[in-house]
């Protein structure tokens, strides 16, 4: 392929992106692949997101280098209306899957409104909450991908819900959430075309966390087993690289879910790419950060 042909192909590709961007580049491309989302693995989703970011960067560079060719398009972008998405949930015992849902939902819109289901609604569907609505709202509101928090919302969102918060569409994972009547809670919004989907994070859920807590509680109540553990601890030999002792089987039995892999690529999606300046004050804070609660949020804000 000659340099002229290559240049022409790049120009056509940039024009295609410009057309897509009139409807929102992220939204349009995700709509095109909506049917594939449930079939793709987490790594494939992350790779596609990386590729999309590279394409958008190339397109941005092309616009900056060829301002005259895109003057009309740039005016259209300025006039583009703000797109608001609505996502909701209980967010009790919040975990990495929730934050990944916020991250993916925010990619679909300019503004993300997060509805936090009321204590009464959650209780009627899943049972009593650990944190009350005010506490859950504080945790959700601290997330960098959430622009607005709507407290005490209904479990089953409706068109009226979206209109109340001036949202264009509702976002949910590729799993089906049933309401207290056993009906898909998104059925009304799917029917009117105001529903979009993202890839649910596999291997982590509030149910798993709650089950783990109950298991730990049961183990802690078994004094006999604890005495056995203490006896085994006493008999352990000093650890060395040549001869490591067999640790008690109960230790480590409450480790993180083995089905959830926090890969470097996944972690990078949550990191803030910011190089500190010499004048910046850098603060270090640590902790176990197990089961995020309002106290953690307050500490990080301070």
C-alpha positions as CSV (number, residue, x, y, z in Angstrom):
1,X,0.0,0.0,0.0
2,X,1.4,3.4,-1.0
3,X,1.7,6.3,1.4
4,X,-1.1,8.1,-0.5
5,X,-3.5,5.1,-0.1
6,X,-2.6,4.9,3.6
7,X,-3.3,8.6,4.1
8,X,-6.6,8.3,2.2
9,X,-7.7,5.3,4.4
10,X,-6.9,7.2,7.6
11,X,-8.9,10.1,6.3
12,X,-11.9,7.9,5.6
13,X,-11.6,6.2,9.0
14,X,-11.4,9.6,10.7
15,X,-14.6,10.7,8.9
16,X,-16.4,7.5,10.0
17,X,-15.4,8.3,13.6
18,X,-16.7,11.8,13.2
19,X,-20.1,10.5,12.1
20,X,-20.2,8.1,15.0
21,X,-19.2,10.8,17.4
22,X,-22.2,12.9,16.5
23,X,-24.3,10.3,18.5
24,X,-21.6,9.8,21.1
25,X,-18.7,7.6,20.1
26,X,-18.7,5.4,23.2
27,X,-22.5,5.0,23.2
28,X,-22.7,4.2,19.5
29,X,-19.9,1.6,19.4
30,X,-21.2,-0.1,22.5
31,X,-24.7,-0.2,21.0
32,X,-23.2,-1.9,17.9
33,X,-21.6,-4.6,20.1
34,X,-24.5,-4.9,22.6
35,X,-25.4,-8.4,21.6
36,X,-21.8,-9.6,22.0
37,X,-21.3,-8.4,25.6
38,X,-22.7,-11.5,27.4
39,X,-20.5,-13.7,25.2
40,X,-17.2,-11.9,25.8
41,X,-14.8,-12.6,28.7
42,X,-13.5,-9.9,31.1
43,X,-10.1,-9.8,29.4
44,X,-11.7,-9.4,26.0
45,X,-13.9,-6.5,27.3
46,X,-10.8,-4.8,28.8
47,X,-8.9,-5.3,25.5
48,X,-11.7,-3.7,23.5
49,X,-11.8,-0.8,26.0
50,X,-8.1,-0.3,25.5
51,X,-8.4,-0.4,21.7
52,X,-11.3,2.1,21.8
53,X,-9.2,4.5,23.9
54,X,-6.3,4.2,21.4
55,X,-8.7,4.9,18.5
56,X,-10.2,7.9,20.2
57,X,-6.7,9.2,20.9
58,X,-5.7,8.9,17.2
59,X,-8.9,10.6,16.2
60,X,-8.3,13.5,18.6
61,X,-4.8,13.9,17.3
62,X,-6.1,13.9,13.7
63,X,-8.6,16.7,14.6
64,X,-5.9,18.8,16.2
65,X,-3.7,18.4,13.2
66,X,-6.5,19.1,10.7
67,X,-8.7,21.8,12.4
68,X,-10.1,23.1,9.1
69,X,-11.4,19.7,8.0
70,X,-13.4,19.4,11.2
71,X,-14.6,22.9,11.9
72,X,-18.2,22.1,11.3
73,X,-18.0,18.9,13.3
74,X,-16.4,20.7,16.2
75,X,-19.4,23.1,16.3
76,X,-21.7,20.1,16.4
77,X,-19.8,18.7,19.3
78,X,-20.3,21.9,21.3
79,X,-24.0,21.8,20.7
80,X,-24.3,18.1,21.6
81,X,-26.8,17.7,24.5
82,X,-25.6,16.3,27.8
83,X,-26.3,12.5,28.0
84,X,-27.3,11.3,31.5
85,X,-27.4,7.7,32.5
86,X,-29.1,6.1,35.5
87,X,-27.8,3.1,37.4
88,X,-29.2,1.8,40.6
89,X,-28.8,-0.9,43.3
90,X,-28.7,-1.7,47.0
91,X,-24.9,-1.1,47.3
92,X,-24.9,-2.8,50.7
93,X,-21.5,-4.3,51.5
94,X,-20.1,-2.5,48.4
95,X,-17.4,-4.4,46.4
96,X,-15.2,-4.3,43.3
97,X,-18.1,-5.4,41.1
98,X,-20.1,-2.4,42.1
99,X,-17.2,0.0,41.3
100,X,-16.6,-1.7,38.0
101,X,-20.3,-1.2,37.2
102,X,-20.0,2.5,37.9
103,X,-16.9,2.7,35.7
104,X,-18.6,1.0,32.8
105,X,-21.8,2.9,33.2
106,X,-20.0,6.3,33.2
107,X,-18.4,5.5,29.9
108,X,-21.9,5.5,28.3
109,X,-22.8,9.0,29.3
110,X,-21.6,12.5,30.3
111,X,-23.3,12.3,33.7
112,X,-24.0,9.3,35.8
113,X,-26.9,9.4,38.3
114,X,-26.8,6.6,40.8
115,X,-30.0,5.6,42.6
116,X,-29.6,3.9,46.0
117,X,-32.6,1.7,46.8
118,X,-34.4,2.6,50.0
119,X,-34.1,0.4,53.1
120,X,-37.7,-0.7,52.8
121,X,-37.4,-1.7,49.1
122,X,-34.2,-3.7,49.8
123,X,-35.8,-5.4,52.8
124,X,-38.8,-6.5,50.7
125,X,-36.6,-8.1,48.1
126,X,-33.4,-9.2,49.7
127,X,-33.9,-8.8,53.5
128,X,-32.7,-6.1,55.9
129,X,-29.6,-4.1,55.1
130,X,-26.3,-3.9,57.0
131,X,-25.9,-0.1,56.3
132,X,-28.8,2.3,56.2
133,X,-29.7,4.4,53.1
134,X,-27.7,7.5,54.3
135,X,-24.6,5.4,54.9
136,X,-24.9,3.7,51.5
137,X,-25.4,7.0,49.8
138,X,-22.2,8.4,51.4
139,X,-20.2,5.4,50.1
140,X,-21.6,5.6,46.6
141,X,-21.3,9.4,46.4
142,X,-17.5,9.2,47.1
143,X,-16.9,7.2,43.9
144,X,-15.2,9.3,41.2
145,X,-17.5,7.9,38.4
146,X,-20.7,8.9,40.2
147,X,-21.8,12.5,39.4
148,X,-25.2,12.5,41.3
149,X,-26.7,10.3,44.0
150,X,-30.5,9.7,44.2
151,X,-31.4,8.4,47.7
152,X,-34.3,6.2,48.7
153,X,-35.1,5.0,45.2
154,X,-37.5,2.1,44.2
155,X,-36.0,-1.3,43.4
156,X,-37.8,-1.5,40.0
157,X,-36.9,1.6,37.9
158,X,-39.6,2.9,35.5
159,X,-39.8,5.6,32.8
160,X,-41.1,7.9,35.5
161,X,-37.8,7.2,37.4
162,X,-35.7,8.3,34.5
163,X,-37.8,11.4,33.8
164,X,-37.6,12.4,37.5
165,X,-33.8,12.6,37.3
166,X,-33.7,13.8,33.7
167,X,-31.9,10.6,32.6
168,X,-31.8,9.3,29.0
169,X,-31.5,5.6,29.8
170,X,-31.0,3.0,32.4
171,X,-27.9,0.9,32.7
172,X,-27.6,-2.6,34.1
173,X,-25.3,-5.6,33.9
174,X,-25.9,-8.6,31.6
175,X,-27.5,-10.6,34.5
176,X,-31.2,-10.4,35.2
177,X,-32.4,-8.8,38.4
178,X,-35.8,-10.0,39.6
179,X,-38.1,-7.9,41.7
180,X,-40.3,-9.1,44.6
181,X,-42.9,-10.3,42.0
182,X,-40.3,-12.4,40.2
183,X,-40.3,-10.1,37.2
184,X,-37.2,-8.6,35.4
185,X,-36.8,-5.3,37.1
186,X,-35.7,-3.7,33.8
187,X,-38.6,-5.0,31.7
188,X,-40.4,-1.7,31.3
189,X,-37.3,0.2,30.2
190,X,-36.2,-2.5,27.8
191,X,-39.6,-2.3,26.2
192,X,-39.4,1.4,25.5
193,X,-35.7,1.3,24.3
194,X,-34.2,3.2,27.3
195,X,-32.0,0.4,28.5
196,X,-28.3,-0.3,28.0
197,X,-26.1,-3.1,29.2
198,X,-22.6,-3.6,30.5
199,X,-20.5,-6.7,31.4
200,X,-21.2,-7.8,34.9
201,X,-18.0,-8.6,37.0
202,X,-17.8,-12.3,37.5
203,X,-16.7,-14.0,40.7
204,X,-17.7,-11.3,43.2
205,X,-21.1,-10.5,44.8
206,X,-22.7,-9.2,48.0
207,X,-24.2,-12.7,48.5
208,X,-20.7,-14.2,48.5
209,X,-19.5,-11.6,51.0
210,X,-22.5,-12.2,53.3
211,X,-22.0,-16.0,53.1
212,X,-18.3,-15.6,54.0
213,X,-19.2,-13.5,57.0
214,X,-21.7,-16.1,58.2
215,X,-19.1,-18.8,57.7
216,X,-16.5,-16.9,59.7
217,X,-19.0,-16.4,62.5
218,X,-19.8,-20.1,62.6
219,X,-16.1,-20.9,62.7
220,X,-15.5,-18.4,65.5
221,X,-18.2,-20.0,67.6
222,X,-16.6,-23.4,67.3
223,X,-14.2,-23.1,70.3
224,X,-12.9,-26.6,69.9
225,X,-11.6,-25.9,66.4
226,X,-10.0,-22.7,67.6
227,X,-8.2,-24.6,70.3
228,X,-6.9,-27.0,67.7
229,X,-5.6,-24.1,65.6
230,X,-3.9,-22.5,68.6
231,X,-2.2,-25.9,69.4
232,X,-1.0,-26.2,65.8
233,X,0.3,-22.6,65.8
234,X,2.4,-23.5,68.9
235,X,3.9,-26.5,67.2
236,X,4.9,-24.7,64.1
237,X,8.6,-24.7,63.2
238,X,10.3,-21.4,62.1
239,X,9.6,-20.7,58.5
240,X,12.5,-21.1,56.1
241,X,12.8,-21.5,52.3
242,X,13.9,-25.1,52.5
243,X,11.4,-26.5,55.0
244,X,8.1,-24.7,55.2
245,X,5.6,-26.2,57.7
246,X,2.1,-27.3,56.9
247,X,-0.2,-24.5,58.1
248,X,-3.5,-25.3,59.7
249,X,-6.2,-26.0,57.2
250,X,-8.5,-23.4,58.8
251,X,-6.1,-20.6,58.2
252,X,-6.6,-18.9,54.9
253,X,-10.0,-20.6,54.4
254,X,-11.6,-17.1,54.3
255,X,-9.4,-15.7,51.5
256,X,-10.8,-13.7,48.7
257,X,-12.9,-15.4,46.1
258,X,-10.7,-17.6,44.0
259,X,-13.0,-17.0,41.0
260,X,-12.2,-13.3,41.0
261,X,-8.8,-12.4,39.4
262,X,-7.6,-8.8,40.0
263,X,-5.3,-8.7,36.9
264,X,-2.9,-5.8,36.3
265,X,-5.1,-4.7,33.3
266,X,-8.2,-4.6,35.5
267,X,-6.5,-2.7,38.3
268,X,-5.1,-0.1,35.8
269,X,-8.7,0.8,34.8
270,X,-9.3,2.0,38.4
271,X,-6.0,3.9,38.8
272,X,-5.8,7.7,38.3
273,X,-3.1,8.4,35.8
274,X,-1.6,11.5,37.4
275,X,2.0,12.5,37.7
276,X,2.6,14.5,40.9
277,X,4.3,17.9,40.7
278,X,7.2,18.9,42.9
279,X,4.9,21.3,44.7
280,X,2.3,18.6,45.5
281,X,1.9,17.2,49.0
282,X,1.8,13.4,48.9
283,X,0.0,11.7,51.8
284,X,0.2,7.9,52.5
285,X,-2.6,6.2,54.3
286,X,-3.0,2.4,54.9
287,X,-5.5,0.0,56.3
288,X,-7.1,-3.4,55.7
289,X,-10.0,-1.8,53.8
290,X,-12.1,-4.9,54.3
291,X,-15.8,-4.2,53.9
292,X,-15.9,-0.5,52.8
293,X,-17.9,1.6,55.2
294,X,-18.6,5.4,55.8
295,X,-15.7,5.5,58.3
296,X,-13.2,4.6,55.4
297,X,-14.7,7.3,53.2
298,X,-14.5,9.9,55.9
299,X,-10.8,9.0,56.6
300,X,-9.9,9.3,52.9
301,X,-11.6,12.6,52.5
302,X,-9.7,14.0,55.5
